[in-house]
Amino acid sequence: MFAEPPWLDYTKALLAELKYYAAQPQFQGRKIHSIFFGGGTPSLAPARLFEDVLNQAATDFSFSDDIEITLEANPGASEAGRFKAYHDAGINRLSIGVQSFNNTELKWLERIHSADEAIKAYDMAREVGFNHINLDLMYALPHQKLDEWFVSLEKGLALAPEHLSCYQLTVEPHTALHVTHQKQKLSLPDEDLALDFFWQTRNRLGEAGYAAYEISNFAQDGEACRHNRGYWLYDDYIGIGAGAAGKWDTSNAGVLRYSNIRSPSTYIEAALKHGLAVNSDEHLRADQAMGEAVWLGLRQTQGIDLNWFNQRFDQPLLETYPLLVQQWQSQGYLEVVAQHLRLTSTGLSLADDISASFLV
């Protein structure tokens, strides 16, 4: 048996962080438009934690009238049983980490839920009043065939969520999957097959009425995730909690980024003592911030608003990166449409390489 985390102390630490940031000059008079409880398994926390944080946030800041408040949740029975309490606490959007509707794939992914439990969790979320639901699904798994993926995708579509996040499995450094891959190479789809997964998924979701507003995210009309969009639009955000990260604009068109202490016990001690628990921070110069803004913005289907870039950085994007833009445009990978610089349909398949080329 695992000991129950010290939720009361953790809640106090979160509230202390909120109070600290609310007192900072750069946040005075600003409204919160979205709140996202994510990372790890936040839906294991008691509903009272979310209620207390939301009440404090509403007091220390102010909420927009249509604020989006998302909770990431796993579809296991123990968490789904708490959905009503989360809804009553003020959560108005649920993001359920289904990953697959294939039990064999779920076992390989080391998920503790079954396909049937995922469907039951979704039904329970609807029953308690959630009208905005995202399902996370993953494709291009080892040995996975296209038709096997589409069985999962169609099951997800049959539930009619407002939003779907469909990600290709990638082997990231410093992860358990990376260690496994080093010991025994995983049979992942080759580049051509991976592109088939990508395009056929995109086409099927479009047919079903889900617009691709970002490379991996699809939404019914008006249901794009505000938290996601804020990240790609390079908005400011405050991160509270163990391992959380935040970012805001600074003078001279720069950016400050920070990340919190990851150890919950050490985080709690620091936040209660100092009001914040920053482990590391980084100041980006204007040229670094510009590159990062392009890197993030090109993930959006609409691309980067050239007028926004000019206003934010006080210089035109096309004149800031003339050679890079010309290079990718000449190859048919970038285009300017309605004052937006965006990837072409051909460029989408090289999105990571193209976006990263703008980083300083």
Sequence and secondary structure as in RCSB ss.txt:
>XXXX:A:sequence
MFAEPPWLDYTKALLAELKYYAAQPQFQGRKIHSIFFGGGTPSLAPARLFEDVLNQAATDFSFSDDIEITLEANP
GASEAGRFKAYHDAGINRLSIGVQSFNNTELKWLERIHSADEAIKAYDMAREVGFNHINLDLMYALPHQKLDEWF
VSLEKGLALAPEHLSCYQLTVEPHTALHVTHQKQKLSLPDEDLALDFFWQTRNRLGEAGYAAYEISNFAQDGEAC
RHNRGYWLYDDYIGIGAGAAGKWDTSNAGVLRYSNIRSPSTYIEAALKHGLAVNSDEHLRADQAMGEAVWLGLRQ
TQGIDLNWFNQRFDQPLLETYPLLVQQWQSQGYLEVVAQHLRLTSTGLSLADDISASFLV
>XXXX:A:secstr
      HHHHHHHHHHHHHHHHTSGGGTT EEEEEEE SS GGGS HHHHHHHHHHHHHHSEEEEEEEEEEEE  
SHHHHTTHHHHHHHT  EEEEEEE S HHHHHHTT SS HHHHHHHHHHHHHTT   EEEEEEE  TT  HHHHH
HHHHHHHHH  SEEEEEE    TTSHHHHHHHHS      HHHHHHHHHHHHHHHHHTT EEEETTEEESTT   
HHHHHHHTT  B   STT EEEEE GGG EEEEEE S HHHHHHHHHHHS  EEEEEEE HHHHHHHHHHHHTTB
TT EEHHHHHHHHSS HHHHSHHHHHHHHHTTSEEEETTEEEE TTGGGGHHHHHHTT  
